[in-house]
């Protein structure tokens, strides 16, 4: 986007936050031990090879040249977010919460042209993903290369690319901090309320406006779509630096391909019990399980003998206290998996073997 000042209404930079409890434990090394092989003795300094530093810097620069042209800025109403060019037909991937309820958008591509109108193809709020299509395909539009997120490992260096705070074409760096995280978005503040499994956790800075952009490895592959940043409840829900989450590229491709081909998601790959439920409280007004409100006729729960008013307290090894914990437990399973559901019925404990269905 042209950096020249221009008059425009205030914009809201899209980024969801997820609240996490953070506990820090100090680790104290023992005294009087021999240094490990390769350790630097006390009082000495390890010298980093200038060649190694230069090579890493060159890698960063190469990745940025390769991928940043595929990252776009998306404007809808008073909101800004990011997106990634998916193919040479003008399809873009972004978060469902970025587009909110919009149908038409203005997209600024990396060449710095005037914004190009785009329309929504379809959104899949259950996975917080959406596909847009540019009204016209500009010359030089460059699709990103999406990698295999199942091969992502903790410690890999990654770069986050997007438009934080409206600063298009921004890049931050960090590592993959963890994989396989299950995170539930807020349903307020523009969030979809989705529970998303197998998220990639990263220390690369993710700020408002980064949502829908690209998390990239040093092979210039997009391995995730930055979606969430964490806040620390002990600090008044202020940002918890270095804790962000990205939807894995394998799920992104699964959803995008179905939307582009069929106009909607036809095979979610996400497990379901086939019930509607609500959180119940115990005598101390604490969450104590999820009560079955309705059972889908012929669905997984129905076939396993679950009934309305049963209170589910456990799925597999996961304790169930709220609707959120139920969704998180199911997010770690797959359709067709067999799980043991523990429930109470009229005060009596029971178990059911359920073969999970699909959302």
C-alpha positions as CSV (number, residue, x, y, z in Angstrom):
1,X,0.0,0.0,0.0
2,X,1.2,3.5,-0.8
3,X,2.7,5.0,2.4
4,X,1.6,8.6,1.4
5,X,-0.9,10.1,3.9
6,X,-4.5,9.9,2.8
7,X,-7.8,10.8,4.5
8,X,-9.7,7.8,5.7
9,X,-12.0,6.8,8.5
10,X,-10.4,5.1,11.6
11,X,-10.0,1.4,11.0
12,X,-10.1,-1.5,13.4
13,X,-7.2,-3.9,13.0
14,X,-8.4,-7.5,13.2
15,X,-6.8,-9.8,15.6
16,X,-8.5,-12.1,18.1
17,X,-7.0,-12.7,21.5
18,X,-7.3,-15.9,23.6
19,X,-6.9,-15.7,27.4
20,X,-4.4,-18.2,28.8
21,X,-3.1,-18.7,32.3
22,X,0.7,-18.5,32.4
23,X,2.8,-20.0,35.1
24,X,6.6,-19.4,35.1
25,X,8.9,-21.7,37.0
26,X,12.5,-20.8,37.7
27,X,15.1,-23.5,36.9
28,X,18.2,-23.4,39.0
29,X,21.3,-25.2,37.8
30,X,23.3,-27.4,40.3
31,X,26.7,-26.2,41.6
32,X,30.1,-27.8,41.3
33,X,29.4,-29.8,38.2
34,X,31.6,-30.2,35.2
35,X,30.4,-28.3,32.1
36,X,28.7,-30.3,29.5
37,X,30.6,-31.1,26.3
38,X,30.7,-28.0,24.2
39,X,29.6,-25.7,27.0
40,X,31.2,-22.3,27.3
41,X,33.3,-22.1,30.6
42,X,32.3,-19.3,33.0
43,X,34.0,-16.0,32.2
44,X,34.5,-16.9,28.5
45,X,32.5,-15.8,25.5
46,X,31.3,-17.9,22.6
47,X,32.1,-16.2,19.3
48,X,29.4,-16.5,16.6
49,X,30.7,-17.1,13.2
50,X,30.1,-14.0,11.0
51,X,29.6,-16.4,8.1
52,X,26.7,-18.2,10.0
53,X,25.1,-14.9,10.8
54,X,25.3,-13.7,7.2
55,X,23.9,-16.9,5.9
56,X,20.9,-16.7,8.3
57,X,20.3,-13.1,7.3
58,X,20.5,-14.1,3.6
59,X,17.9,-16.9,4.3
60,X,15.6,-14.3,5.9
61,X,15.9,-11.9,3.0
62,X,15.3,-14.8,0.5
63,X,12.1,-15.9,2.3
64,X,10.8,-12.3,2.4
65,X,11.4,-11.8,-1.3
66,X,9.7,-15.1,-2.1
67,X,6.6,-14.8,0.1
68,X,5.8,-11.2,0.9
69,X,4.5,-10.5,-2.6
70,X,1.8,-13.2,-1.8
71,X,0.6,-11.4,1.3
72,X,-2.2,-8.8,0.9
73,X,-4.1,-6.3,3.0
74,X,-7.9,-6.6,3.2
75,X,-10.2,-3.8,4.1
76,X,-13.8,-4.2,4.9
77,X,-15.8,-1.3,6.4
78,X,-13.9,0.0,9.3
79,X,-11.7,-3.1,9.7
80,X,-8.3,-4.1,8.3
81,X,-6.8,-7.6,8.2
82,X,-4.4,-9.7,6.0
83,X,-4.7,-12.4,3.5
84,X,-2.7,-14.8,1.4
85,X,-2.9,-15.3,-2.4
86,X,-3.9,-19.0,-2.9
87,X,-3.9,-19.5,-6.6
88,X,-3.5,-17.7,-9.9
89,X,-7.2,-17.3,-10.3
90,X,-7.4,-14.5,-7.7
91,X,-8.5,-16.6,-4.7
92,X,-7.3,-15.3,-1.3
93,X,-7.3,-17.1,2.1
94,X,-8.0,-15.1,5.2
95,X,-9.7,-15.6,8.6
96,X,-13.5,-15.6,8.8
97,X,-13.3,-13.1,11.7
98,X,-11.4,-10.7,9.4
99,X,-14.3,-10.5,6.9
100,X,-16.9,-10.5,9.7
101,X,-20.3,-10.1,8.0
102,X,-18.9,-8.3,4.9
103,X,-19.5,-9.5,1.3
104,X,-17.3,-7.1,-0.6
105,X,-13.8,-5.9,0.2
106,X,-10.9,-3.8,-0.9
107,X,-7.6,-5.7,-1.3
108,X,-4.2,-4.1,-1.6
109,X,-1.6,-6.4,-3.2
110,X,2.1,-6.2,-2.8
111,X,2.7,-4.2,-5.9
112,X,1.2,-1.1,-4.3
113,X,-1.5,-0.6,-6.9
114,X,-4.8,0.9,-6.0
115,X,-7.0,-1.5,-4.0
116,X,-8.8,-4.1,-6.0
117,X,-12.4,-5.1,-5.2
118,X,-13.0,-8.6,-4.0
119,X,-16.0,-10.7,-3.1
120,X,-16.6,-13.4,-0.6
121,X,-16.7,-17.0,-2.0
122,X,-17.6,-18.6,1.3
123,X,-16.6,-18.5,5.0
124,X,-16.2,-21.5,7.3
125,X,-16.5,-19.9,10.8
126,X,-16.1,-23.3,12.5
127,X,-12.4,-23.2,11.5
128,X,-12.2,-19.4,11.2
129,X,-11.3,-19.5,7.6
130,X,-12.7,-17.7,4.5
131,X,-12.0,-17.5,0.8
132,X,-12.3,-14.3,-1.3
133,X,-11.9,-13.8,-5.0
134,X,-10.5,-10.7,-6.6
135,X,-12.8,-9.0,-9.2
136,X,-9.8,-9.0,-11.6
137,X,-6.5,-10.8,-11.5
138,X,-3.7,-8.2,-11.7
139,X,-0.5,-8.9,-13.7
140,X,2.2,-10.5,-11.5
141,X,-0.2,-11.9,-8.9
142,X,1.9,-14.5,-7.0
143,X,0.3,-17.4,-5.2
144,X,2.0,-18.6,-2.0
145,X,3.5,-22.0,-1.7
146,X,1.7,-23.9,1.1
147,X,3.9,-26.4,3.0
148,X,3.1,-29.5,4.9
149,X,2.2,-28.5,8.5
150,X,2.4,-32.1,9.7
151,X,6.2,-31.8,9.3
152,X,6.4,-28.6,11.5
153,X,8.7,-29.1,14.5
154,X,9.2,-27.2,17.7
155,X,12.2,-24.9,17.4
156,X,11.9,-24.2,13.7
157,X,12.5,-20.5,12.7
158,X,9.4,-18.9,11.3
159,X,8.4,-15.4,10.0
160,X,5.0,-13.8,10.4
161,X,3.9,-11.6,7.5
162,X,0.9,-9.3,7.3
163,X,-0.4,-5.8,8.1
164,X,-0.1,-5.3,11.9
165,X,-1.7,-2.0,12.9
166,X,-2.3,-1.3,9.2
167,X,1.4,-1.4,8.4
168,X,1.3,-3.5,5.2
169,X,4.1,-5.7,4.3
170,X,5.4,-6.1,7.9
171,X,7.5,-9.1,9.0
172,X,8.4,-10.4,12.4
173,X,10.4,-13.5,13.3
174,X,10.4,-16.2,16.0
175,X,10.2,-19.9,16.4
176,X,7.6,-22.6,16.5
177,X,6.9,-22.8,20.2
178,X,4.6,-25.8,20.2
179,X,2.3,-27.8,17.9
180,X,-1.0,-29.5,18.4
181,X,-2.5,-26.8,20.5
182,X,-6.3,-26.6,20.8
183,X,-7.6,-23.1,21.2
184,X,-11.1,-21.6,21.6
185,X,-11.8,-18.2,20.2
186,X,-13.9,-15.6,22.0
187,X,-17.3,-15.2,20.4
188,X,-17.3,-11.5,21.3
189,X,-15.3,-8.7,19.8
190,X,-15.8,-10.1,16.3
191,X,-14.6,-13.6,17.1
192,X,-16.3,-16.7,15.7
193,X,-16.2,-18.7,18.9
194,X,-14.6,-21.5,17.0
195,X,-12.6,-24.2,18.7
196,X,-9.6,-25.0,16.5
197,X,-7.4,-28.0,17.0
198,X,-3.7,-28.7,16.0
199,X,-2.8,-25.0,16.0
200,X,0.8,-24.0,15.6
201,X,2.0,-21.8,18.5
202,X,4.7,-19.3,17.7
203,X,6.9,-16.7,19.4
204,X,6.8,-14.5,16.3
205,X,5.0,-11.2,17.1
206,X,1.3,-11.3,16.0
207,X,-0.5,-8.0,16.4
208,X,-3.9,-6.6,15.4
209,X,-4.0,-6.7,11.6
210,X,-1.8,-9.8,11.3
211,X,-4.9,-12.1,11.3
212,X,-5.2,-13.9,8.0
213,X,-1.6,-13.4,7.0
214,X,1.2,-15.9,6.6
215,X,3.4,-17.9,9.0
216,X,6.3,-19.0,6.9
217,X,9.3,-21.3,7.3
218,X,12.8,-20.8,5.9
219,X,11.9,-22.9,2.9
220,X,9.5,-20.1,1.8
221,X,6.5,-22.2,2.6
222,X,3.3,-21.0,4.3
223,X,2.8,-23.4,7.3
224,X,0.0,-21.5,9.0
225,X,-2.4,-18.6,9.0
226,X,-1.8,-16.3,12.0
227,X,-5.2,-16.1,13.8
228,X,-4.9,-15.5,17.6
229,X,-2.7,-13.7,20.1
230,X,-2.8,-14.6,23.8
231,X,-3.6,-12.3,26.7
232,X,-2.5,-12.9,30.4
233,X,-5.4,-12.7,32.9
234,X,-3.0,-11.9,35.7
235,X,-1.9,-8.8,33.9
236,X,-5.5,-7.5,33.3
237,X,-5.8,-9.4,30.0
238,X,-3.0,-7.4,28.4
239,X,-0.9,-9.0,25.7
240,X,1.2,-12.0,26.6
241,X,4.2,-11.3,24.4
242,X,5.4,-14.1,22.2
243,X,2.3,-16.3,22.4
244,X,0.4,-16.5,19.1
245,X,-1.4,-19.2,17.2
246,X,-1.8,-20.1,13.6
247,X,-4.2,-22.4,11.8
248,X,-2.0,-25.2,10.2
249,X,-1.6,-25.1,6.4
250,X,-3.0,-28.7,6.0
251,X,-6.4,-27.5,7.4
252,X,-6.2,-24.3,5.3
253,X,-5.7,-26.3,2.1
254,X,-8.5,-28.8,3.0
255,X,-11.0,-26.0,3.6
256,X,-9.9,-23.7,0.7
257,X,-10.0,-26.5,-1.9
258,X,-13.5,-27.5,-0.9
259,X,-14.8,-23.9,-0.9
260,X,-13.2,-23.2,-4.3
261,X,-14.5,-26.4,-5.9
262,X,-18.0,-26.6,-4.2
263,X,-18.7,-23.2,-2.9
264,X,-18.8,-24.6,0.7
265,X,-17.1,-27.1,3.0
266,X,-18.5,-30.5,2.3
267,X,-16.1,-32.6,4.4
268,X,-15.0,-30.8,7.6
269,X,-12.8,-33.6,9.0
270,X,-14.0,-32.6,12.4
271,X,-15.5,-34.9,14.9
272,X,-19.0,-34.5,16.4
273,X,-21.3,-36.3,18.9
274,X,-24.5,-35.3,17.2
275,X,-26.0,-33.4,20.2
276,X,-26.8,-29.9,21.3
277,X,-25.8,-29.3,24.9
278,X,-25.4,-26.6,27.6
279,X,-23.1,-26.1,30.5
280,X,-24.5,-27.1,33.9
281,X,-23.3,-25.9,37.4
282,X,-22.9,-27.8,40.6
283,X,-24.2,-26.7,44.1
284,X,-21.3,-24.2,44.4
285,X,-22.2,-22.7,41.0
286,X,-19.1,-24.1,39.4
287,X,-19.2,-25.7,35.9
288,X,-19.7,-29.4,36.3
289,X,-20.5,-30.9,32.9
290,X,-22.5,-30.5,29.8
291,X,-26.2,-31.5,29.8
292,X,-27.5,-33.0,26.6
293,X,-30.4,-30.8,25.4
294,X,-31.2,-32.6,22.1
295,X,-29.9,-35.8,20.4
296,X,-29.7,-35.9,16.6
297,X,-31.8,-38.8,15.5
298,X,-29.7,-41.6,14.2
299,X,-26.5,-39.7,15.1
300,X,-23.5,-41.0,17.0
301,X,-24.9,-40.2,20.5
302,X,-28.3,-41.6,19.6
303,X,-26.7,-44.9,18.4
304,X,-24.7,-45.1,21.6
305,X,-27.7,-44.7,23.8
306,X,-27.2,-41.1,25.1
307,X,-30.4,-39.3,25.9
308,X,-31.6,-35.7,26.6
309,X,-30.8,-34.6,30.2
310,X,-27.7,-36.9,30.4
311,X,-24.8,-34.9,31.8
312,X,-21.5,-35.6,30.1
313,X,-18.5,-35.3,32.4
314,X,-15.7,-37.0,30.4
315,X,-14.7,-37.9,26.9
316,X,-11.8,-40.3,26.7
317,X,-9.3,-38.9,29.2
318,X,-10.6,-35.4,28.9
319,X,-12.7,-34.0,31.8
320,X,-15.8,-32.1,30.5
321,X,-17.0,-29.2,32.6
322,X,-18.2,-26.7,30.0
323,X,-19.3,-26.5,26.4
324,X,-15.9,-25.1,25.6
325,X,-14.1,-28.1,27.1
326,X,-16.5,-30.4,25.2
327,X,-15.6,-28.7,21.9
328,X,-11.9,-28.8,22.7
329,X,-12.1,-32.6,23.5
330,X,-13.8,-33.2,20.2
331,X,-11.4,-31.0,18.3
332,X,-8.6,-33.5,19.2
333,X,-10.5,-36.4,17.8
334,X,-11.4,-37.4,14.2
335,X,-14.7,-38.7,12.6
336,X,-14.8,-42.4,13.0
337,X,-12.8,-42.5,16.2
338,X,-14.3,-44.6,19.0
339,X,-14.4,-42.8,22.4
340,X,-15.7,-43.6,25.9
341,X,-18.2,-41.0,27.1
342,X,-18.8,-40.8,30.8
343,X,-22.2,-39.3,31.9
344,X,-24.6,-39.2,34.7
345,X,-28.3,-40.0,34.3
346,X,-30.7,-39.2,37.1
347,X,-27.7,-39.2,39.5
348,X,-26.3,-42.5,38.3
349,X,-23.0,-42.8,36.5
350,X,-22.9,-44.4,33.1
351,X,-20.6,-45.0,30.1
352,X,-21.2,-45.2,26.4
353,X,-19.0,-46.2,23.6
354,X,-19.5,-43.6,20.8
355,X,-18.2,-43.8,17.2
356,X,-17.8,-40.1,16.4
357,X,-19.5,-38.5,13.4
358,X,-18.7,-35.4,11.5
359,X,-19.7,-31.7,11.9
